[in-house]
Every structure is written in C-alpha cells, then in structure tokens.
C-alpha cells in the first residue's frame, strides 16, 4: 500500500487530498482483504475508490474500512479529499493499511 498527499504542509482551514493505492503483485489472489485508514480528528474526509482489476466500495465519508478484492496483478485507488479543521495545530500524521484475508 502507498499513500501520498503531494504536499509538505497542510494549512488549518484548508484541504488536503490523499491518494491511497493498494496493489497485489501476486502470485495469489487476495479476496476479501481490508483497506483501512483512520483519519486524524482534525480532518473531515470524503473518498472515492476505483479499481484496476480489483474491486472496492465506490465512495464514502469519514474513515476508510473497506473490504476489497485484489486478484493477482490488480490494484484499487482511493482518493480522499479532506478538510483541515481551522483550529488544527501540530503535525498531521496519518497511515493507511491493507490486511490480507
């Protein structure tokens, strides 16, 4: 799994867009895997997902906790657009995970 936001600084009151890609290089299929991302409390997020051979839930809001099917050689890509709370301070730390079935 990879996660990028393309920025070095998030501005309170602004937004940040995360791209999360879960890939299965094979050789086995990973059916009913789970992609999860618990966003920090200072973020309010809406997300979409598209599959390149894999399947996922098309869209949602809040944290990601999605059952995905990743045949060998496939991937799913989440795009999370998040608003940063205007009173946010400090570092913005966030990690996504994928768990095999």
Protein Blocks (a to p, Z undefined) as FASTA:
>chain_A
ZZdehiabdcehiacddddddddebjbdcehiacdddddfkbccddddddehiacdfbde
hjddddddddehiacdddddddddfkbgcjdddddddddZZ
